[in-house]
């Protein structure tokens, strides 16, 4: 009986068209991007509402990403046992529910717990979306994954704009997650009528993870994801705070700056989608990594809003395509177990998203945040050597 219900849900669809599936699962990435970027806009209002400093604000990142690191190793297992579509539907419904609760919560500690749960279901949606795209388009993965990741950037770009609009009307930072609640149930409908490819043998097994991590190239790629995702989200997470607290820029302009930063990432991912049709992913990663190091290190010497935002926009344009290129290149290194492979990559990425923004926030209590961020460029300097010498 339960097996029949499971199969009926996973195999049900109104539209078998692959492009409809691509748009539907990509909107899941839009939602996760919307949720993730909202955190950056929320930090200053949370600090002012609950009278906590930058160091305490930074603990939002561990609460948001710790659950993601834990659950991500089980996503493949549940996707295999229950089906990707069921996991997407359940995760969307639960994310929407906790977002609704968040929009009515006035306790700081409960807000932290809600970040934990929303992080868990957000990353589940995001990971399964990448695996579904990878399974749907066996050729030109780099192109289609970049297109899907463009939607993440669009969500992240939209979030600060919506935050400014609803905050100006309601004066309540929580309202942004009520909007997220509405979006999540719209996407849930699209997912329920989309066709999902059936792929067997996707379960996360300890032996598979060990086998993956024994491959030095794959391990280097995972560590690269740790730094690239961690630094990108450190910039995203702290842009509104550093502009408001370090440079005395208004809240509205700071949030619009975050939106424009994500627009640069969208542009970068769009550009990489087309470049990946002409050049292989490994070549693009090598070139982009060098450029990212120089442009991001340069931000240490910039003390004005105009020069700093220009630097961050170029940084976003360059780093935007990293994650989809990494996922596509990982398929060349290890083509099997798509959900497991993507989950392991994201586990390193979300660990970076926890560790690096948190450390930046702690040091930001004593130093200017944009100076602290610039020091993280050292990771890209190390990877100039690794990408050219260890992974060729």
C-alpha positions as CSV (number, residue, x, y, z in Angstrom):
1,X,0.0,0.0,0.0
2,X,2.7,2.5,1.1
3,X,4.9,1.4,-1.9
4,X,2.0,2.1,-4.2
5,X,1.3,5.6,-2.8
6,X,5.1,6.4,-3.0
7,X,5.2,5.3,-6.7
8,X,2.0,7.2,-7.5
9,X,3.4,10.4,-6.1
10,X,6.8,10.1,-7.7
11,X,5.4,9.0,-11.1
12,X,2.6,11.5,-11.3
13,X,2.9,14.5,-13.7
14,X,0.9,16.7,-16.0
15,X,3.9,17.9,-18.0
16,X,6.7,15.5,-19.1
17,X,8.6,18.2,-20.9
18,X,12.2,18.4,-19.6
19,X,12.2,22.2,-19.7
20,X,9.2,22.4,-17.4
21,X,11.0,20.1,-15.0
22,X,14.1,22.3,-15.3
23,X,12.1,25.5,-14.5
24,X,10.2,23.8,-11.6
25,X,13.3,22.5,-9.8
26,X,15.2,25.7,-10.6
27,X,12.5,27.6,-8.8
28,X,13.4,25.5,-5.7
29,X,16.9,27.0,-6.1
30,X,15.3,30.5,-6.4
31,X,13.5,29.8,-3.1
32,X,16.7,28.7,-1.3
33,X,18.5,31.8,-2.7
34,X,15.7,34.0,-1.5
35,X,15.9,32.5,2.0
36,X,19.7,32.6,2.2
37,X,20.1,36.2,1.1
38,X,17.3,37.3,3.5
39,X,19.7,36.5,6.4
40,X,22.1,39.3,5.4
41,X,19.2,41.8,5.4
42,X,18.0,40.5,8.8
43,X,21.2,40.7,10.8
44,X,21.1,44.5,11.6
45,X,17.4,44.6,12.4
46,X,17.8,41.5,14.6
47,X,20.7,43.2,16.4
48,X,18.7,46.3,17.0
49,X,15.5,44.5,18.0
50,X,17.2,42.2,20.5
51,X,20.0,44.5,21.4
52,X,22.9,42.2,20.4
53,X,26.2,43.1,18.8
54,X,27.9,41.8,15.6
55,X,29.6,38.9,17.5
56,X,26.2,37.6,18.8
57,X,24.5,38.2,15.4
58,X,27.1,36.0,13.8
59,X,25.7,32.9,15.7
60,X,22.8,33.0,13.2
61,X,25.2,31.4,10.7
62,X,26.0,28.3,12.9
63,X,22.3,27.8,13.6
64,X,21.4,28.2,10.0
65,X,24.1,25.9,8.5
66,X,24.7,23.3,11.2
67,X,21.5,21.5,10.5
68,X,22.3,21.7,6.7
69,X,25.6,19.9,7.3
70,X,24.0,17.2,9.3
71,X,20.9,16.5,7.1
72,X,22.7,16.7,3.8
73,X,24.3,13.3,4.3
74,X,20.8,11.8,4.6
75,X,19.2,13.6,1.6
76,X,20.5,11.0,-0.9
77,X,19.2,8.1,1.4
78,X,15.8,9.6,1.7
79,X,15.7,10.5,-2.0
80,X,16.5,6.9,-2.9
81,X,14.1,5.4,-0.4
82,X,11.1,7.7,-1.0
83,X,11.9,9.4,-4.3
84,X,13.3,12.8,-5.2
85,X,9.9,14.2,-5.8
86,X,8.5,13.2,-2.4
87,X,11.5,14.8,-0.7
88,X,11.0,18.0,-2.7
89,X,7.3,18.2,-1.8
90,X,7.8,17.4,1.9
91,X,10.8,19.9,2.2
92,X,8.9,22.7,0.5
93,X,5.9,22.2,2.8
94,X,8.0,22.2,5.9
95,X,10.1,25.1,4.9
96,X,6.9,27.1,4.2
97,X,5.5,26.1,7.6
98,X,8.6,27.2,9.6
99,X,8.8,30.4,7.6
100,X,5.2,31.1,8.6
101,X,6.0,30.5,12.2
102,X,9.1,32.8,11.9
103,X,7.0,35.6,10.6
104,X,5.1,35.7,14.0
105,X,8.0,35.0,16.4
106,X,9.3,37.6,18.8
107,X,11.8,35.5,20.8
108,X,15.5,35.6,19.8
109,X,16.2,32.0,20.8
110,X,13.2,30.7,19.0
111,X,14.3,32.6,15.9
112,X,17.6,30.8,16.1
113,X,15.9,27.4,16.3
114,X,13.7,28.3,13.3
115,X,16.9,29.2,11.3
116,X,18.1,25.6,12.2
117,X,14.9,24.0,10.7
118,X,14.6,26.3,7.7
119,X,18.2,25.6,6.9
120,X,17.6,21.9,7.0
121,X,14.7,22.0,4.6
122,X,16.2,24.7,2.4
123,X,19.4,22.7,1.7
124,X,17.3,19.6,1.0
125,X,15.4,21.5,-1.6
126,X,18.6,22.8,-3.1
127,X,20.5,19.6,-3.2
128,X,17.7,17.5,-4.8
129,X,17.2,20.3,-7.4
130,X,20.8,19.9,-8.5
131,X,20.6,16.1,-8.6
132,X,17.4,16.3,-10.6
133,X,18.9,18.6,-13.2
134,X,22.0,16.4,-13.4
135,X,19.8,13.4,-14.0
136,X,17.5,15.1,-16.5
137,X,20.3,16.4,-18.7
138,X,22.9,13.8,-19.2
139,X,24.7,15.9,-21.8
140,X,25.9,19.5,-21.3
141,X,25.5,19.3,-17.5
142,X,27.6,22.5,-17.1
143,X,25.2,24.5,-19.2
144,X,22.0,23.3,-17.5
145,X,23.4,23.4,-14.0
146,X,24.5,27.0,-14.5
147,X,21.0,27.8,-15.7
148,X,19.6,26.3,-12.6
149,X,22.0,28.2,-10.4
150,X,21.0,31.4,-12.1
151,X,17.7,30.9,-10.4
152,X,19.4,30.7,-7.0
153,X,21.0,34.1,-7.8
154,X,17.7,35.5,-9.0
155,X,16.1,34.5,-5.7
156,X,19.0,36.0,-3.7
157,X,18.9,39.2,-5.8
158,X,15.1,39.5,-5.3
159,X,15.2,39.0,-1.5
160,X,16.8,42.3,-0.4
161,X,14.5,44.3,-2.7
162,X,11.4,42.6,-1.3
163,X,12.8,43.1,2.2
164,X,13.2,46.8,1.7
165,X,9.6,47.1,0.3
166,X,7.9,45.1,3.1
167,X,10.0,46.6,5.8
168,X,9.2,50.1,4.7
169,X,5.5,49.2,4.9
170,X,5.3,47.0,8.0
171,X,8.5,48.1,9.9
172,X,8.8,44.4,10.8
173,X,11.8,42.3,9.5
174,X,9.9,39.1,10.0
175,X,7.5,39.8,7.2
176,X,10.1,38.7,4.6
177,X,9.6,35.1,5.6
178,X,5.8,35.4,5.2
179,X,6.6,36.2,1.6
180,X,8.8,33.1,1.5
181,X,5.9,31.0,2.9
182,X,3.7,32.1,0.0
183,X,6.4,31.4,-2.6
184,X,7.2,28.0,-1.3
185,X,3.6,26.7,-1.7
186,X,3.4,28.1,-5.3
187,X,6.6,26.2,-6.2
188,X,5.2,23.1,-4.4
189,X,2.3,23.1,-6.9
190,X,4.7,23.2,-9.8
191,X,6.8,20.4,-8.4
192,X,3.8,18.2,-7.9
193,X,2.9,18.3,-11.6
194,X,6.4,18.1,-13.0
195,X,8.0,14.9,-14.3
196,X,11.1,13.6,-12.4
197,X,13.6,11.2,-14.0
198,X,13.9,7.8,-12.4
199,X,17.4,7.0,-11.3
200,X,18.3,3.9,-9.3
201,X,21.1,3.2,-6.9
202,X,21.4,6.7,-5.5
203,X,21.4,5.9,-1.8
204,X,24.1,7.5,0.3
205,X,26.3,4.7,1.7
206,X,29.3,5.1,3.9
207,X,31.4,3.1,1.5
208,X,30.4,5.4,-1.4
209,X,31.4,8.5,0.6
210,X,34.7,6.9,1.6
211,X,35.3,5.9,-2.0
212,X,34.6,9.5,-3.2
213,X,36.9,11.1,-0.7
214,X,39.7,8.7,-1.4
215,X,39.9,10.3,-4.9
216,X,42.3,13.2,-4.3
217,X,40.9,15.3,-7.2
218,X,37.4,15.0,-5.8
219,X,38.6,15.9,-2.3
220,X,40.5,18.9,-3.6
221,X,37.3,19.9,-5.3
222,X,35.3,19.6,-2.1
223,X,37.7,21.7,-0.2
224,X,37.6,24.3,-3.0
225,X,33.8,24.3,-2.5
226,X,34.3,24.9,1.2
227,X,36.3,28.1,0.6
228,X,34.4,29.4,-2.5
229,X,30.9,28.9,-1.1
230,X,32.0,30.1,2.4
231,X,33.6,33.3,1.2
232,X,30.8,34.1,-1.3
233,X,28.2,33.8,1.5
234,X,30.4,35.6,3.9
235,X,30.4,38.6,1.5
236,X,26.6,38.1,1.0
237,X,25.8,37.7,4.6
238,X,27.8,40.7,5.8
239,X,27.4,43.3,3.0
240,X,24.4,45.1,4.7
241,X,26.2,45.1,8.1
242,X,29.6,46.3,6.8
243,X,28.1,49.1,4.7
244,X,25.9,50.2,7.6
245,X,28.3,49.8,10.5
246,X,31.7,50.3,8.8
247,X,30.8,52.9,6.2
248,X,27.6,54.6,7.6
249,X,25.5,53.7,4.5
250,X,21.8,53.7,4.9
251,X,19.9,50.4,5.5
252,X,18.0,50.8,2.3
253,X,21.1,51.4,0.1
254,X,23.0,48.6,1.9
255,X,20.2,46.1,1.1
256,X,20.0,47.2,-2.5
257,X,23.8,46.8,-2.7
258,X,23.3,43.2,-1.6
259,X,20.7,42.7,-4.3
260,X,23.1,44.1,-6.9
261,X,25.8,41.8,-5.6
262,X,23.6,38.8,-6.3
263,X,22.7,40.3,-9.7
264,X,26.4,40.1,-10.5
265,X,26.4,36.5,-9.5
266,X,23.4,35.9,-11.8
267,X,25.3,37.5,-14.6
268,X,28.4,35.4,-13.9
269,X,26.4,32.2,-13.9
270,X,24.6,33.1,-17.1
271,X,28.0,33.9,-18.7
272,X,29.5,30.6,-17.5
273,X,26.5,28.6,-18.8
274,X,27.4,29.7,-22.3
275,X,31.2,29.6,-21.8
276,X,30.9,26.0,-20.5
277,X,29.5,25.0,-24.0
278,X,32.8,26.0,-25.5
279,X,35.3,25.4,-22.8
280,X,35.6,22.5,-20.3
281,X,34.8,23.1,-16.6
282,X,38.3,22.5,-15.4
283,X,39.8,25.2,-17.6
284,X,37.2,27.7,-16.6
285,X,37.8,27.0,-12.9
286,X,41.5,27.6,-13.2
287,X,41.1,30.9,-15.0
288,X,38.4,32.2,-12.8
289,X,40.2,31.3,-9.6
290,X,43.2,33.4,-10.5
291,X,41.0,36.4,-11.3
292,X,39.0,36.0,-8.1
293,X,42.2,36.0,-6.0
294,X,43.4,39.3,-7.4
295,X,40.1,41.2,-7.4
296,X,39.2,40.1,-3.9
297,X,42.6,40.8,-2.4
298,X,42.4,44.3,-3.9
299,X,39.3,45.0,-1.7
300,X,41.6,45.3,1.3
301,X,42.9,48.6,0.0
302,X,39.4,50.2,-0.6
303,X,37.8,52.4,1.9
304,X,35.0,54.0,0.0
305,X,31.5,52.6,-0.7
306,X,31.8,53.2,-4.5
307,X,35.1,51.4,-5.0
308,X,34.2,48.6,-2.6
309,X,30.8,47.8,-4.2
310,X,32.5,47.8,-7.7
311,X,35.1,45.4,-6.4
312,X,32.4,43.1,-4.9
313,X,30.4,43.2,-8.1
314,X,33.4,42.0,-10.2
315,X,34.0,39.4,-7.5
316,X,30.4,38.2,-7.8
317,X,30.6,38.1,-11.6
318,X,33.8,35.9,-11.4
319,X,32.8,33.6,-8.6
320,X,29.2,33.2,-9.6
321,X,29.8,30.1,-11.8
322,X,32.0,28.3,-9.4
323,X,29.5,25.9,-7.8
324,X,27.7,24.7,-11.0
325,X,31.1,24.3,-12.7
326,X,32.4,22.3,-9.7
327,X,29.3,20.0,-9.7
328,X,29.6,19.5,-13.5
329,X,33.4,18.8,-13.2
330,X,32.7,16.4,-10.3
331,X,30.5,14.3,-12.7
332,X,33.6,13.8,-14.9
333,X,35.7,12.7,-12.0
334,X,33.0,10.4,-10.5
335,X,29.9,10.0,-12.8
336,X,27.9,7.6,-10.5
337,X,25.7,8.3,-7.5
338,X,24.6,11.8,-8.5
339,X,22.7,12.6,-5.3
340,X,25.5,11.3,-3.1
341,X,28.1,13.2,-5.0
342,X,26.2,16.5,-5.0
343,X,25.4,16.0,-1.3
344,X,29.0,15.5,-0.3
345,X,30.0,18.6,-2.3
346,X,27.3,20.6,-0.6
347,X,28.3,19.3,2.8
348,X,31.7,20.9,2.3
349,X,30.1,24.0,0.9
350,X,27.6,24.4,3.8
351,X,30.4,23.8,6.3
352,X,32.3,26.7,4.7
353,X,29.1,28.8,4.8
354,X,28.9,28.1,8.6
355,X,32.6,28.5,9.4
356,X,33.8,31.5,7.3
357,X,30.9,34.0,7.9
358,X,31.0,33.1,11.6
359,X,34.7,33.8,11.9
360,X,34.4,37.0,9.9
361,X,31.6,38.1,12.3
362,X,33.6,37.4,15.4
363,X,36.7,39.3,14.0
364,X,34.3,42.0,12.8
365,X,33.6,42.9,16.4
366,X,37.2,44.2,16.5
367,X,38.2,45.0,12.9
368,X,36.4,46.4,9.9
369,X,34.5,43.6,8.3
370,X,35.5,44.3,4.7
371,X,39.2,44.1,5.8
372,X,38.6,40.7,7.4
373,X,36.9,39.5,4.3
374,X,39.8,40.5,2.1
375,X,42.2,38.2,4.1
376,X,40.1,35.2,3.0
377,X,41.5,35.7,-0.5
378,X,44.5,33.7,0.6
379,X,42.5,30.5,0.0
380,X,42.2,31.3,-3.7
381,X,46.0,31.9,-3.8
382,X,46.6,28.4,-2.5
383,X,44.2,27.0,-5.1
384,X,46.1,28.6,-7.9
385,X,48.8,26.1,-7.1
386,X,46.4,23.2,-6.5
387,X,44.4,23.6,-9.6
388,X,47.5,23.9,-11.9
389,X,49.7,21.3,-10.2
390,X,47.5,18.8,-8.3
391,X,44.4,18.4,-10.4
392,X,45.7,18.5,-14.0
